[in-house]
């Protein structure tokens, strides 16, 4: 085991990743060396940043804790620490059932972990401070995630996020802009803006929507080449944002907005506070104001009360709306949520899974048709990595790790150069359901 090193294992979403990166930077400031998700962990301390959103994520977190506890049992690890969403929500239960973990921390008290680990390094935290927004970036150096708020006030029936993260809290705009400048100085070109609820940014600060002006000012910072927006909420959506997106070429034509369902019956049961007509009107306005925009959405099937008629209407709606990017999840009954308290989880898991598979089959066909339309066009692409003979990149319509990619054959490139982190113009020559192939243009 390597003394002075910490293996930092992060599970769950990109918001969790940002938390981990901040903790890693603070630990490095007091003398530790942090390694992110090593394939063969060898450090003396392991910190697991957990996810507690749905059943599968909780199971993954528990399995990772057990795996690292086994390493500790065999003397391959000196200290095991757990933080994040799972321990925020279930700390008492975890402490009782997994006593082999040395310490548990939630989402908001990890400064205490830094202080405890600082003591073992005999360093003075006051003389080793870094800015609150500085991070040990674990993404490729050309892109980073930028979290602008925490928590959510929406209280959708199925969602445990408010139980874990609490009320919506926006970060001060100036602090975010300073972080953007710092990230650009680290070589970051692409900013993926994230929050549990982008639409509510600023309401708690100044009782008004501040997202449009934040993105407007961010787009004017030198070195910011792409801005991509994730996790907007359709109810009370800040429509002025669409003007900002249309105005700035470095704000990607991309919006991740979870819609969940389409029938008024299900939107009411889900407590989404929006109607089918209002939701459809918003989608039309988004496409009208930002021509060519890629809308990514997420749908939820198998929620208590979803009838066959609801599901048939949902399938037809997906065919009509033709979302550029779409994901689908089966309902997970999470304790403490409104649905868990007031509804019966009455739809069999096999039915939930079958419905999700049917929707994704429809989306696969839609995606194939849309991707084929790129053939013959030239797109600006950022190179993420090289695999074998191919450079792998993305267009402005694709977010890292979750969306489509562009594969560029590195053989026979006729002298053109491509580097990871570089923007190149790529002529698309071939399309599949979820990937494009192309050649770099002179």
C-alpha positions, 0 to 999 in steps of 0.5 A: 500500500502506498503511504500518503495516497488516497484512492478516490472512487466516485459513483453516480452522476456528474454532480457527485463528480464535482463534489469529489474533485473539490474534496480531492483538491482540498486534500492535496492542499494539506499534503495528500496525493489523490488518485481517481478511480484507479484500476488496481487500488493501492493507496493507504486510504480509500474514499468512496463517494456514493450515490443514493438516487435509485435502487441500482445506484444504492446497490452499486455503492454498497457493493463497492463499500463491501469490496473495499472493506474486504481489502481492508480486512486483508491489510491492503487498506489502512482506512476506509471512508464513505461520503456522498448521497448514500451516507447523507440519507442512510448514515445511521443504518450504514454505521450499524450494518457496516462498522468496518468503515472508519468514518461516514460523511454526507454531501455537506460535511466533507470539510470535517473529513478534510480536517480529520485527514489533515491531522494525520498529515500534521499540516495546518489547513489554514496555511494550505487553503485553496479557493472553494471552487478549485478542483482536482479535475478528473475529466479530460483537461479540455472539458469540465462540469460546472455545478451552479446550484444544489438541491431541488424544491420541485418535490416530484412524486418519485424523486428522492433528490430533495430528501438527500440534497435539501432545498434548492440553493443557487451559487452566487453568480460572481463565484461561478464566473470566477470558477469559469475563469479558473477552469479556462486557465486550466485549459478547459474549453468546454463547460457542461453546466449542471444542477438538479434544476437549472430552471430555478437558478437565481430564484433564491438569490434575487427572486428572479430567473438568473440563468439567462444572464449567467449564461450570457456573461459566461459566453463572453469570457475569453477561452470558453468555446462550448457551453452545454446545459443539463437538467432544466425543468419544464415548469416555469422554464426561463424562456429568455434563455432561448434568446441567449442560446440563439445569440451566442455561437459558443452556447451549444444548441443542446438542452437537457430537459427531463419531461418524464411523461406526456399524459395529463393523468401521469403528469398529475400523479408525478406532481410535475405541475405542468399539462401536456399542452403546456409541455408541448408548447414549450418544446415547440417554442424551444425549437422555434427560438433555437433552430436546429437545437438538440433536445435531450430528455428522460422519460419514466415508465411504470410509475404507480397508476400508469395504465396501458392507455397512458403508455400507448399515448407515451409511445405515440408522443415519442414518435411525434416529438422525435427527440434528438436524444432520449433516455428511459428509466423504469420506476423505482419505489424510493422510501420517503418519496410522495409516491412511496407514501401515497401510492402502491407500487402496483406495476410488475417489474417485468412490465416496467422493463418491457415498457422501457425497452419498447420506448428505447426501440422506438427511439433507436429508429428515430435516432437512426433516421436523424443521424443519417441526416448528418451524412455529407455535412461538416460539423465542428468536433472536439476530440476526446480520446484516441482508441486504436486507429480512431480518434473519438470526438463529439459534436455540439449536440453530444454531451460526454459519456452519455450521447453519440460520438464521432469516429475519425479514422486516423489512418490515411488522414492525408497529413491532417493532424488531430490531437485530444482536446482539439476542435476539428472540422469533420465531414460526416461520411457514415451514420449508425443509430448512435454514432457517426463516422467522418474525415477531417477536412483541410 
